[in-house]
Amino acid sequence: MDKKDIVMVSAARTPFGRYGGSLKDFDYFDLGAIPMGEVIRRVNIDPKNVDEVFWGVGDTSICKDVYTPVAARQTLLKAGLPAETPSTSLDKACVSAMSAVKLGAMAIRLGEIEVALGGGATSFSQEPLIVRGLRFNGFRIGDVKMEDPLFQLGYKDYNPVSVDTDNVAAEYGISREEQDQWALRSHQHYGKAWKEGKFRDEMIVLKIPQKGKEPFLLDIDEQYREDTTFEKLFKLKPIYGCKAVTAGNAPGLNDGATAILLMKRGKAEELHLEPIGTIVAMTSIAIHPNRMPEGPGIAIQKVLDLAKAKLDQIDLLEINEAFAAVPLVSLEVLCNRDKGRVKEMMHRTNINGSAIAIGHPNTASGARIMMTLAYELRRRGGGYAVGAICGGLAQADACLIRFEG
C-alpha cells in the first residue's frame, strides 16, 4: 500500500427525505452541516485539520440568501469548521457531489492541501415558485403567473430529462416492463439491505421535530416503498409524453446531504485513522446533451482505462438510477451490447438498491454512491467497486474504489 494513495477515512449522510416529507422544514445550510460535522466527529479529529471543503450545490433559490449564496462556506460555518477554512461550491447537477470529492482528491494530489471534505446537499421540498418579468414591466394590476421549476424538470432549451431518457431507452430496445422490473428490484434490494442493517454505517439517525408531539427518529430513506409490486408500477401512466418513463421507474424529488473526509494514506496513518476505502481513480465526461443514459457507461469505461483495470476485476457497481433506464442503457454501453455479459453484470450492479428506492437529492447523490460502495466492500472484506452517475445535459462521473481486507 502506497502512502500517497488517496483514502476516505470517514463518510456519512442524512436519511434521504421524500418530497414534502420529514426533512422539508430543514434550513438548507443546517441540513448540509449535519453530515459535514458528523464525518469529523466520527474520527475525532480537530476541525482545523480540514484544509478545504468542496461542496455540491444545485438550485440556490432554496437558500435564504438567494442571490449568490456561498453555500459551502455558510454550511461549513454551521458545521463548526474554522472560519479560516476555504471552500468551493460547485454545480454540475446530479454529478456535483462526486465531482466535489474528485476536486478534493485533485487538490491533495497536487500537494496544495492534506485533508479535504467533499459532498453536497439538496432540498427539493424548499423549492420556491418563481415570478419573472415584473421588475421593469410596470406591473400595476391583474394576475401574476408563477412558474414551478420542478415541473417537467430539465432545461428550458432542451427536452425534459425524462423525455431524452425515454428516447434513448427505446433506441436500445429497453421496454417499459424491463424498466418497471428494475424499479421493483431497487425497492426489493433496498428493503433487504436495510433490514440487514447495511445502511447503519453511512446513515445518521435524525431526530425530527413534530408540532404538538414528541420528536421521532428517522432511520430509513423515505423514498423506499415496502409495498411496491410490479402490478402497481405498471398501472402508472408515463409522464410528460413519454412511452415508458413513469413516476415509479424514476427517483423522487428528495432532500438530503452527504459528506466524505479524504486524505493521503500517510496522513491517515499520522492521525491514526483507518481508511474505509481507497480512491483508485476518478473521471468526468460529457456527451451530446440528449444522450444522458449512456453517460455512466462511458464514464466507467474511461475510469477503468485510467486505472488500467478490467471489468472482470470489479466486484460491485452502482449506476445511479436517475431513471431505471439509466443503469439498463449504461450496462449495454459498458458491455458493448453483449446480452449475456449485461445479464452477468446486472448481478453485481445496484445490489443494495439505488436512487429509485434510496432517493435522489441530486447534488448529494454522487458522494452517497461512493460511501455505499466503500462500506459494502468493507463488509465483504475487500475488493473493487465502481460507481457512476449522470447529470444535467449529459455529463457523468465515475470512480473506482478499492478496500484492502
DOFIDREN-701952 format. One record per atom (N, C-alpha, C): x, y, z; residue in three letters. Coordinates in steps of 0.001 Angstrom, whole numbers, plus 500000, padded with zeros to 6 digits. Layout:
XYZALA/...
end
This chain:
500843498799500000MET/500000500000500000MET/500874501246500000MET/500523502197499163ASP/501311503407498961ASP/500805504521499880ASP/501741505163500584LYS/501364506272501470LYS/500767507452500701LYS/500967507484499377LYS/500416508569498558LYS/498989508284498085LYS/498493507083498347ASP/497109506767497978ASP/496149507775498596ASP/495086508120497864ILE/494016508952498421ILE/492986508020499049ILE/492740508213500336VAL/491817507335501042VAL/490678508132501668VAL/489526507476501759MET/488391508011502504MET/488489507474503927MET/488431508361504907VAL/488551507926506300VAL/487245508072507073VAL/486283508786506517SER/485001508966507179SER/483977509380506128SER/482766508823506234ALA/481714509142505268ALA/480362508966505936ALA/479487509925505747ALA/478182509869506399ALA/477165510669505591ALA/475909510358505847ARG/474826511070505164ARG/473587511103506048ARG/472716512026505740THR/471396512024506357THR/470566510922505706THR/469490510468506354PRO/468483509746505582PRO/467971510678504484PRO/467535510126503384PHE/467001510942502303PHE/465487511057502479PHE/465005512292502526GLY/463594512543502762GLY/462785512573501490GLY/461545512159501598ARG/460611512251500480ARG/460236513725500259ARG/459827514067499048TYR/459383515423498739TYR/458230515808499668TYR/458401516890500403GLY/457404517299501375GLY/457380516428502611GLY/458435515648502830GLY/458475514700503933GLY/459167515242505171GLY/459864514367505874SER/460381514689507203SER/461454515773507216SER/462140515981506090LEU/463224516977506056LEU/462788518297505417LEU/461515518441505124LYS/461063519601504348LYS/461282520926505051LYS/461336520943506378ASP/461482522204507106ASP/462919522500507516ASP/463856521630507141PHE/465250521859507496PHE/465826522988506639PHE/466426523971507290ASP/467174525004506570ASP/468270524336505736ASP/468479524830504532TYR/469436524206503613TYR/470841524110504210TYR/471299525156504850PHE/472648525134505421PHE/472710524211506640PHE/471664524191507439ASP/471621523274508585ASP/471640521822508119ASP/470910521536507039LEU/470857520178506512LEU/472246519703506086LEU/472963520531505335GLY/474306520159504896GLY/475298520058506033GLY/475093520866507081ALA/476026520860508212ALA/475972519559508997ALA/474869518818508887ILE/474736517579509667ILE/475812516560509290ILE/475909516124508030PRO/476980515162507707PRO/478367515799507692PRO/478441517088507384MET/479743517752507359MET/480385517697508746MET/479601517975509775GLY/480130517885511129GLY/480323516454511590GLY/479432515568511136GLU/479472514174511585GLU/480734513448511143GLU/481197513684509902VAL/482383512952509440VAL/483625513341510241VAL/483636514545510762ILE/484756514983511598ILE/484639514379512998ILE/483425514394513548ARG/483214513827514890ARG/483508512335514929ARG/483149511625513870ARG/483319510167513866ARG/484773509746514022ARG/485681510527513472VAL/487097510158513561VAL/487830510981514617VAL/487081511851515298ASN/487609512582516461ASN/488886513358516147ASN/488843514100515040ILE/489981514967514733ILE/489570516423514931ILE/490558517272515104ASP/490307518703515228ASP/489809519227513879ASP/488688519963513844PRO/488209520526512567PRO/489260521341511832PRO/490254521842512555LYS/491323522611511914LYS/492121521760510925LYS/492032520440511051ASN/492759519561510137ASN/492179519581508734ASN/490922520003508589VAL/490304520066507262VAL/490833521294506538VAL/491578521063505489ASP/492224522177504776ASP/491285522897503810ASP/490307522169503240GLU/489416522804502270GLU/488158521957502100GLU/487058522628501811VAL/485772521973501589VAL/485343522191500147VAL/484890521104499506PHE/484344521160498151PHE/482922520626498239PHE/481946521415497779TRP/480549521140498120TRP/479653521246496899TRP/478886520195496643GLY/477942520174495534GLY/476685520954495853GLY/476347521885494991VAL/475196522765495201VAL/474440522878493877VAL/473136522758493922GLY/472344522893492703GLY/471588524194492689GLY/470298524116492905ASP/469450525302492827ASP/469599526139494094ASP/470192527309493964THR/470409528160495142THR/469184528976495523THR/468094528878494754SER/466892529625495128SER/466285529100496429SER/466673527899496845ILE/466186527365498118ILE/466902527982499315ILE/468031528660499068CYS/468809529248500158CYS/468140530531500668CYS/468318530823501929LYS/467746532053502492LYS/468375533288501843LYS/469618533148501404ASP/470285534206500639ASP/470282533762499182ASP/469248534120498458VAL/469058533570497117VAL/470121534046496145VAL/470517535294496272TYR/471434535877495299TYR/472862535504495663TYR/473472534667494850THR/474849534178495002THR/475207533821496444THR/474499532863497051PRO/474937532407498371PRO/476274531680498255PRO/477078531764499279VAL/478311530967499322VAL/477966529721500146VAL/477284528792499500ALA/476646527690500208ALA/477645526825500967ALA/478768526516500354ALA/479758525693501049ALA/480256526396502305ALA/480522527686502183ARG/481057528420503332ARG/480011528548504439ARG/478795528882504070GLN/477769529022505095GLN/477504527686505792GLN/477597526596505036THR/477387525273505621THR/478521524887506553THR/479761525119506131LEU/480888524711506973LEU/480932525511508271LEU/480521526772508225LEU/480468527557509465LEU/479409526999510405LEU/478260526589509849LYS/477219525961510664LYS/477724524652511275LYS/478589523956510537ALA/479096522660510986ALA/480204522792512026ALA/480645524006512292GLY/481655524218513311GLY/483085524175512820GLY/483282524223511488LEU/484649524315510978LEU/485167525735511171LEU/486482525894511270PRO/487044527229511491PRO/486720528201510361PRO/486606529457510700ALA/486334530492509697ALA/487445530577508665ALA/488635530089509005GLU/489772530145508082GLU/489735529023507035GLU/488716528175507050THR/488634527053506104THR/488107527539504760THR/488901527469503698PRO/488403527870502377PRO/487453526812501822PRO/486624527226500866SER/485635526288500322SER/485272526669498903SER/484721525682498204THR/484230525876496843THR/482851525248496728THR/481891526011496222SER/480575525478495894SER/480536525230494391SER/480113524043493978LEU/480094523765492543LEU/478772523151492131LEU/478369523442490895ASP/477098522958490377ASP/477332522202489076ASP/477214520880489147LYS/477203520032487958LYS/475956519155487996LYS/474875519726488544ALA/473620518986488723ALA/473912517697489483ALA/473388516571489031CYS/473471515322489798CYS/474897514822489993CYS/475821515296489185VAL/477217514863489263VAL/477970515593490380VAL/477376516619490951SER/478107517578491784SER/478878516967492940SER/478245516111493744ALA/478914515618494950ALA/480081514700494624ALA/479960513901493567MET/481094513062493186MET/482227513929492639MET/481876514947491866SER/482904515871491380SER/483541516653492524SER/482771516947493569ALA/483322517643494737ALA/484400516795495394ALA/484142515502495548VAL/485157514605496109VAL/486361514530495180VAL/486091514485493885LYS/487188514444492909LYS/488073515684493013LYS/487476516865493151LEU/488272518092493288LEU/489119518059494559LEU/488542517523495631GLY/489326517383496857GLY/490518516469496663GLY/490300515341495987ALA/491397514408495719ALA/492459515051494830ALA/492025515828493857MET/492978516507492968MET/493841517498493741MET/493219518263494646ALA/493973519247495427ALA/494979518556496345ALA/494595517416496898ILE/495530516650497739ILE/496680516130496887ILE/496336515561495735ARG/497364515025494843ARG/498318516114494380ARG/497811517309494183LEU/498636518438493765LEU/499612518862494846LEU/499306518519496102GLY/500185518887497209GLY/499823520203497858GLY/498704520803497419GLU/498313522086497995GLU/497701521914499383GLU/496957520805499580ILE/496318520538500866ILE/496595519095501267ILE/496291518768502528GLU/496461517399503013GLU/495136516708503284GLU/494132517477503686VAL/492836516900504071VAL/491720517694503390VAL/490805516972502760ALA/489673517620502079ALA/488364517009502554ALA/487323517799502465LEU/485975517321502747LEU/485125517606501519LEU/484476516558501009GLY/483641516712499818GLY/482259516137500037GLY/481289516677499344GLY/479918516177499465GLY/478947517148498848GLY/477730517183499375GLY/476740518100498827GLY/475400517946499515GLY/474498518855499207ALA/473165518858499811ALA/472138519342498798ALA/470910518834498948THR/469789519248498110THR/468522519275498960THR/467671520271498721SER/466349520306499343SER/465314520644498281SER/464758519621497650PHE/463695519856496678PHE/462447520416497352PHE/462222520019498606SER/460990520432499280SER/460918521937499503SER/462060522615499536GLN/462052524050499780GLN/462127524864498492GLN/461942524199497373GLU/461977524903496083GLU/460837525925496008GLU/461142527204495789PRO/460088528213495704PRO/459475528273494308PRO/458292528835494230LEU/457727529193492940LEU/458338530520492494LEU/458400530740491192ILE/459131531885490646ILE/458188532787489855ILE/458348534088490044VAL/457642535078489234VAL/458684535833488428VAL/458525535838487122ARG/459501536500486246ARG/458891537749485608ARG/459776538658485228GLY/459412539738484319GLY/458673540916484909GLY/458546540999486248LEU/457801542116486828LEU/458655543363487041LEU/459936543165487233ARG/460778544256487713ARG/460702545510486834ARG/460752545350485522PHE/460797546519484641PHE/459572546634483733PHE/458521545899484066ASN/457333545901483194ASN/456199546781483689ASN/456432547560484734GLY/455422548485485220GLY/454146547809485681GLY/454260546643486273PHE/453068545899486686PHE/452280546674487744PHE/450950546795487538ARG/450108547526488494ARG/448917546709488970ARG/448297545938488071ILE/447091545220488466ILE/446925544004487561ILE/446255542966488080GLY/445998541774487282GLY/446655540533487855GLY/446458539421487176ASP/447004538147487637ASP/448502538064487384ASP/449153537331488232VAL/450583537074488091VAL/450786535583487841VAL/451530535233486809LYS/451825533828486534LYS/453051533402487326LYS/452908532274488037MET/454016531734488807MET/454530530468488120MET/455822530285488157GLU/456482529164487481GLU/456986528173488525GLU/456756526892488283ASP/457259525837489159ASP/458489525208488507ASP/459687525455489040PRO/460905524918488420PRO/460964523395488417PRO/460152522726489243LEU/460196521266489332LEU/459317520588488288LEU/458453521362487629PHE/457571520772486626PHE/458341520523485337PHE/458209519312484785GLN/458980518910483600GLN/460458519218483812GLN/460969518702484909LEU/462327519014485350LEU/463343518796484233LEU/464140519802484002GLY/465143519727482952GLY/465658521114482629GLY/465843521403481358TYR/466460522653480919TYR/465605523253479807TYR/465321524539479920LYS/464317525186479073LYS/464619525088477583LYS/465887525071477218ASP/466240525000475801ASP/466339523563475286ASP/465991522602476143TYR/466126521192475785TYR/464878520429476250TYR/464805519156475874ASN/463720518309476357ASN/463805518129477870ASN/462699517817478537PRO/462806517308479899PRO/463719516082479902PRO/464481515903480971VAL/465439514788481007VAL/464714513438480886VAL/463472513370481349SER/462719512118481227SER/462452511768479762SER/462210512788478948VAL/461915512550477532VAL/463154512030476808VAL/464308512662477051ASP/465541512172476436ASP/465841510741476874ASP/465643510470478156THR/465882509121478680THR/464962508110477996THR/463700508464477856ASP/462721507602477202ASP/463145507301475766ASP/463600508314475056ASN/464000508140473662ASN/465221507233473528ASN/466222507450474378VAL/467447506641474293VAL/467150505191474685VAL/466340504993475709ALA/465978503630476108ALA/465288502889474969ALA/464405503588474258ALA/463711502967473127ALA/464700502560472035ALA/465713503392471789GLU/466744503050470802GLU/467449501746471158GLU/467652501529472456TYR/468338500322472914TYR/467383499142473088TYR/466114499343472771GLY/465153498269472870GLY/464787497888474291GLY/464928498821475217ILE/464621498563476623ILE/463161498913476872ILE/462370497936477247SER/460926498080477312SER/460462498708478622SER/459195499102478629ARG/458556499588479864ARG/458613498508480937ARG/458344497256480551GLU/458353496157481513GLU/459732496027482173GLU/460789496100481373GLU/462146495988481928GLU/462439497126482907GLU/461971498316482574GLN/462210499457483460GLN/461435499314484765GLN/460193498832484688ASP/459414498623485908ASP/459994497486486747ASP/460476496442486098GLN/461104495343486830GLN/462350495827487565GLN/463118496708486905TRP/464329497238487560TRP/463947498115488750TRP/462886498895488601ALA/462425499732489717ALA/461982498865490892ALA/461232497799490621LEU/460829496876491676LEU/462042496258492347LEU/463006495849491539ARG/464258495278492050ARG/464947496234493004ARG/464955497532492669SER/465609498531493519SER/464971498553494900SER/463644498585494959HIS/462949498578496251HIS/463199497274497010HIS/463175496164496310GLN/463388494875496969GLN/464798494770497536GLN/465793495176496748HIS/467180495114497212HIS/467418496074498364HIS/466828497271498275TYR/466986498233499373TYR/466359497684500653TYR/465139497174500556GLY/464458496668501738GLY/465257495575502424GLY/465807494657501646LYS/466628493579502205LYS/467874494149502877LYS/468546495091502190ALA/469771495683502739ALA/469487496451504024ALA/468370497199504045TRP/468036497978505233TRP/467745497059506418TRP/467001495995506176LYS/466679495053507252LYS/467938494371507785LYS/468929494204506935GLU/470206493610507363GLU/471127494626508030GLU/470676495880508118GLY/471463496917508785GLY/472599497481507964GLY/472545497309506647LYS/473665497721505807LYS/473859499231505730LYS/472810500000505976PHE/472943501449505845PHE/473311502133507163PHE/473468501352508225ARG/473787501961509520ARG/475145502638509524ARG/476094502098508744ASP/477437502693508704ASP/477404504111508157ASP/476582504331507145GLU/476607505624506462GLU/475534506589506947GLU/474416506066507463MET/473263506916507744MET/473270507467509167MET/473026508761509284ILE/472894509443510573ILE/471421509422510954ILE/471096508835512084VAL/469713508827512538VAL/469357510233513017VAL/468275510782512471LEU/467899512159512779LEU/466671512208513685LEU/466693513132514613LYS/465539513397515455LYS/464705514476514769LYS/463476514125514394ILE/462625515016513616ILE/461570515651514523ILE/461606516982514661PRO/460588517657515491PRO/459194517515514887PRO/458185517458515737GLN/456790517443515297GLN/455984518403516149GLN/455084519143515521LYS/454271520102516249LYS/453305519367517186LYS/453388519698518458GLY/452474519135519435GLY/452708517675519769GLY/453794517117519260LYS/454104515710519514LYS/455575515567519875LYS/455918514397520374GLU/457305514084520639GLU/458053513915519309GLU/459316514312519245PRO/460095514060518026PRO/460169512554517741PRO/460333512213516470PHE/460543510805516130PHE/461901510645515457PHE/462419509424515449LEU/463717509148514871LEU/463551508656513438LEU/464231509333512506LEU/464212508930511098LEU/465483508129510824LEU/465316506834510557ASP/466472505964510339ASP/466349505166509044ASP/465518505655508137ILE/465301504977506857ILE/465075506032505783ILE/465432505690504556ASP/465196506607503438ASP/463713506570503074ASP/463080507744503062GLU/461623507807502924GLU/461113507452501532GLU/461982507461500538GLN/461528507133499192GLN/461163505651499062GLN/461762504815499898TYR/461528503371499856TYR/460060503049500127TYR/459509502179499287ARG/458134501715499460ARG/458134500196499574ARG/457891499724500771GLU/457940498280501032GLU/456862497530500267GLU/455736498189499990ASP/454607497505499350ASP/454624497602497832ASP/455750498007497250THR/455841498118495793THR/455682496743495135THR/454883496706494085THR/454754495493493271THR/454858495879491799THR/455130494883490966PHE/455196495151489538PHE/453845495639489027PHE/452766495067489545GLU/451432495436489096GLU/451142496903489401GLU/451535497349490585LYS/451328498757490946LYS/452148499676490046LYS/453378499294489788LEU/454238500114488935LEU/453693500194487509LEU/453202499067487007PHE/452772499016485614PHE/451470499778485386PHE/450723500042486462LYS/449485500810486336LYS/449736502310486186LYS/450926502759486534LEU/451233504192486484LEU/451337504673485040LEU/450842505864484798LYS/450895506428483452LYS/452249507082483200LYS/452759506993481965PRO/454009507689481630PRO/453865509205481818PRO/454988509854482042ILE/454993511291482312ILE/455494512086481105ILE/454999513305480971TYR/455492514297480006TYR/455553513762478572TYR/454606512916478214GLY/454561512403476853GLY/455479511236476581GLY/456115510686477607CYS/456993509524477421CYS/456161508274477128CYS/456822507257476599LYS/456174505971476367LYS/456398505011477536LYS/457542505141478221ALA/457891504147479250ALA/458264504745480599ALA/458743505975480641VAL/459193506567481906VAL/457984507015482720VAL/457913506552483964THR/456831506909484878THR/457422507412486193THR/456534507887487060ALA/456995508283488398ALA/457495507085489182ALA/457082505875488809GLY/457504504681489526GLY/458857504151489126GLY/459267504344487865ASN/460598503875487458ASN/461588505037487336ASN/461288506105488063ALA/462184507250488225ALA/462331507512489722ALA/463371508218490128PRO/463509508530491550PRO/462584509678491946PRO/462507509950493235GLY/461698511067493700GLY/462467512373493688GLY/461791513421494097LEU/462419514720494338LEU/462734514756495832LEU/463984514509496172ASN/464309514192497561ASN/465194515233498232ASN/465205515181499544ASP/466020516076500375ASP/467096515247501074ASP/468311515794501174GLY/469350515075501890GLY/470714515685501690GLY/471687515189502459ALA/473051515706502397ALA/474043514591502690ALA/475230514713502096THR/476281513693502214THR/477630514362502416THR/478574513650503037ALA/479926514194503203ALA/480945513061503312ALA/482119513289502742ILE/483234512337502790ILE/484502513100503171ILE/485271512543504092LEU/486552513106504505LEU/487656512279503862LEU/488590512932503168LEU/489629512205502453LEU/490993512846502648LEU/492014512026502485MET/493407512452502691MET/494326511385502111MET/495640511642502129LYS/496581510614501716LYS/496698509548502803LYS/497055508340502398ARG/497198507245503357ARG/498218507587504440ARG/499296508250504037GLY/500310508632505012GLY/499766509575506076GLY/498903510504505670LYS/498282511424506631LYS/497335510665507550LYS/496602509704506995ALA/495703508896507823ALA/496486508120508876ALA/497624507591508482GLU/498464506875509445GLU/498968507815510530GLU/499339509010510122GLU/499813510018511091GLU/498726510362512104GLU/497466510393511651LEU/496344510719512534LEU/495714509482513171LEU/496315508294512901HIS/495833507023513462HIS/494393506725513030HIS/494125506927511736LEU/492790506699511193LEU/492806505511510236LEU/491747504700510303GLU/491610503547509417GLU/490815503942508170GLU/491368503769506977PRO/490610504082505762PRO/489389503179505604PRO/488321503737505052ILE/487164502922504697ILE/487181502592503203ILE/488113503182502486GLY/488238502891501069GLY/489319503729500431GLY/489929503177499393THR/490957503883498627THR/490373504305497290THR/490566505568496949ILE/490124506065495643ILE/491220505763494628ILE/490971504797493775VAL/491966504387492786VAL/492005505362491620VAL/490825505751491141ALA/490748506677490004ALA/489364507306489977ALA/489298508512489417MET/488031509205489202MET/488099509922487864MET/486945510122487262THR/486932510838485984THR/485593511524485766THR/485608512499484868SER/484408513203484428SER/484359513170482909SER/483149512984482369ILE/482991513007480915ILE/481754513834480568ILE/481605514144479303ALA/480393514787478799ALA/480151514294477381ALA/478867514119477045ILE/478488513654475720ILE/477381514560475179ILE/476801514220474056HIS/475736515042473483HIS/474618515207474513HIS/474066516411474662PRO/473154516677475776PRO/471881515844475834PRO/471491515211474737ASN/470263514398474822ASN/470549512905474967ASN/471815512537475294ARG/472204511125475400ARG/472509510718476846ARG/471902511372477808MET/472265511215479210MET/472377509765479708MET/471454508848479374PRO/471548507494479934PRO/472819506736479563PRO/473484507148478496GLU/474729506476478100GLU/475925506952478921GLU/475795508110479575GLY/476937508741480228GLY/477651507888481259GLY/476943507278482230PRO/477659506477483226PRO/478446505314482621PRO/477876504652481611GLY/478599503553480974GLY/479899504014480342GLY/479851505167479666ILE/481058505726479040ILE/482053506158480100ILE/481574506773481189ALA/482473507207482267ALA/483139506012482936ALA/482412504909483107ILE/483010503705483704ILE/484104503156482798ILE/483853503121481502GLN/484884502659480577GLN/486151503502480714GLN/485981504822480843LYS/487138505711480938LYS/487880505516482254LYS/487147505384483387VAL/487839505260484671VAL/488587503932484743VAL/488038502870484128LEU/488757501599484085LEU/490023501723483245LEU/489941502432482137ASP/491130502659481297ASP/492191503446482063ASP/491763504492482799LEU/492719505293483564LEU/493460504442484594LEU/492734503500485200ALA/493321502662486245ALA/493979501409485675ALA/493910501255484348LYS/494418500043483699LYS/493791498797484325LYS/492485498890484542ALA/491732497806485158ALA/490741497226484152ALA/490302496009484419LYS/489341495325483569LYS/488010495177484304LYS/486940495124483542LEU/485619494984484130LEU/485511493710484963LEU/486210492644484536ASP/486165491385485281ASP/486700491526486699ASP/487536492526486954GLN/488103492724488284GLN/487118493379489250GLN/486026493911488743ILE/485116494718489561ILE/484087493822490236ILE/484040493908491565ASP/483116493089492346ASP/481728493704492435ASP/481675495038492470LEU/480408495742492672LEU/480332496960491775LEU/479135497268491305LEU/478889498509490583LEU/477653499174491162LEU/477663500500491165GLU/476404501227491318GLU/476337502287490235GLU/475290502181489441ILE/474987503170488419ILE/473716503869488879ILE/473818505143489156ASN/472705505856489776ASN/471431505742488949ASN/470339505452489650GLU/469053505301488993GLU/468374506663488823GLU/468994507511487996ALA/468329508762487647ALA/466983508446487015ALA/466937507331486317PHE/465740506623485860PHE/466158505160485795PHE/465217504250485837ALA/465579502835485705ALA/466314502585484399ALA/465985503376483382ALA/466615503198482076ALA/468111503502482092ALA/468573504316483038VAL/469990504720483023VAL/470930503547483285VAL/470771502786484376PRO/471643501622484511PRO/471437500593483408PRO/470199500450482915LEU/469953499475481863LEU/470668499860480566LEU/470606501125480195VAL/471321501596478997VAL/472824501559479226VAL/473282502036480375SER/474724502110480628SER/475376500731480683SER/474659499732481182LEU/475205498373481145LEU/475342497881479711LEU/474401498257478857GLU/474520497915477432GLU/475769498552476831GLU/475999499817477168VAL/477187500526476678VAL/478454499862477206VAL/478462499612478501LEU/479648499059479164LEU/480001497678478635LEU/478984496907478287CYS/479196495525477833CYS/479125495389476313CYS/479199496524475617ASN/479167496520474148ASN/477956495753473601ASN/476833495881474312ARG/475542495316473907ARG/475567493789473820ARG/476490493179474547ASP/476544491723474682ASP/475528491323475758ASP/474392490742475358LYS/473293490475476288LYS/473703489530477411LYS/474516488548477109GLY/474984487635478143GLY/475840488337479165GLY/476706489213478674ARG/477581489985479563ARG/476763490955480412ARG/475767491594479781VAL/474896492516480522VAL/474214491780481668VAL/473679490608481383LYS/472975489828482414LYS/473912489480483559LYS/475132489114483216GLU/476132488788484238GLU/476436489991485120GLU/476617491173484495MET/476977492366485261MET/475807492881486098MET/474575492587485684MET/473415493004486483MET/473484492447487898MET/474019491236488038HIS/474092490606489362HIS/475062491340490292HIS/475940492162489733ARG/476894492922490548ARG/476480494388490707ARG/475375494762490088THR/475017496176489977THR/473847496537490890THR/474020497623491638ASN/472949498169492499ASN/472377497093493420ASN/473279496365494075ILE/472854495218494877ILE/472096495633496139ILE/472250496885496555ASN/471510497394497713ASN/470440498405497298ASN/470030498332496040GLY/469132499347495508GLY/469906500583495117GLY/469183501553494585SER/469811502828494233SER/468736503903494326SER/468844504934493521ALA/468059506154493740ALA/466550505953493689ALA/466062504967492943ILE/464612504761492877ILE/464062504419494256ILE/464812503665495043ALA/464382503306496398ALA/465025504172497469ALA/466286504532497282ILE/467022505310498292ILE/466617506776498244ILE/466333507271497044GLY/466077508689496845GLY/467239509344496118GLY/466964510516495578HIS/467965511205494752HIS/467946512707495010HIS/468493513125496178PRO/468746514562496358PRO/469947514904495485PRO/469705515416494314ASN/470637515261493193ASN/472070515699493457ASN/472298516837494092THR/473680517280494270THR/474349516645495483THR/473675515678496109ALA/474270514908497205ALA/474552513465496807ALA/473903512980495752SER/473884511543495455SER/475249510960495087SER/476088511713494416GLY/477372511165493973GLY/478239510691495115GLY/478283511452496191ALA/479058511034497365ALA/478375509877498075ALA/477046509830498048ARG/476323508699498642ARG/476706507396497968ARG/476805507407496660ILE/477197506206495926ILE/478585505739496367ILE/479512506661496510MET/480869506296496900MET/480901505655498282MET/480173506230499234MET/480223505679500591MET/479476504346500672MET/478361504217499957THR/477636502955499973THR/478507501824499449THR/479230502079498369LEU/480126501065497810LEU/481290500772498754LEU/481878501814499329ALA/483028501611500220ALA/482649500774501436ALA/481522501092502054TYR/481094500325503228TYR/480735498887502862TYR/480164498671501666GLU/479842497309501241GLU/481111496497501011GLU/482129497107500397LEU/483403496411500222LEU/484014496052501570LEU/483925496951502518ARG/484483496685503845ARG/483764495517504512ARG/482441495466504387ARG/481697494337504959ARG/482106493020504314ARG/482469493067503031ARG/482859491860502303ARG/484319491477502553ARG/485069492373503178GLY/486468492077503473GLY/487445492471502391GLY/486968493197501371GLY/487884493682500338GLY/487295493579498952GLY/488008494163497991GLY/487598494091496599GLY/487594495446495922GLY/487025495465494718TYR/486954496672493901TYR/485497496992493575TYR/485192498275493528ALA/483854498725493168ALA/483951499951492266ALA/482973500085491392VAL/482870501254490520VAL/481512501901490741VAL/481509503211490917GLY/480279503977490994GLY/480232504992489873GLY/479032505251489353ALA/478898506220488265ALA/477551506917488374ALA/477528508159487909ILE/476317508969487989ILE/476280509937486813ILE/475091510112486228CYS/474931511082485149CYS/474339512363485710CYS/474491513441484954GLY/473992514736485390GLY/473402515519484246GLY/472921516704484565GLY/472215517533483611GLY/472963517756482318GLY/472222517629481214LEU/472755517816479873LEU/473915516881479576LEU/473814515678480170ALA/474661514533479800ALA/476126514696480149ALA/476385515131481365GLN/477708514942481952GLN/477641513674482799GLN/478781513109483145ALA/478802511935484007ALA/480150511831484700ALA/480128511274485896ASP/481335510978486662ASP/481386509498486974ASP/482589508984487163ALA/482770507611487636ALA/483961507563488569ALA/483910506626489513CYS/485027506437490435CYS/485285504948490602CYS/486560504615490819LEU/486969503247491114LEU/487527503222492524LEU/486949502367493373ILE/487286502314494795ILE/487815500924495122ILE/488781500878496032ARG/489347499606496485ARG/489298499553498013ARG/489056498377498562PHE/489242498178500002PHE/490167497004500208PHE/491194497217501007GLU/492178496172501264GLU/491756495426502524GLU/491353494197502368GLY/490900493394503506GLY/492036492982504428GLY/
end
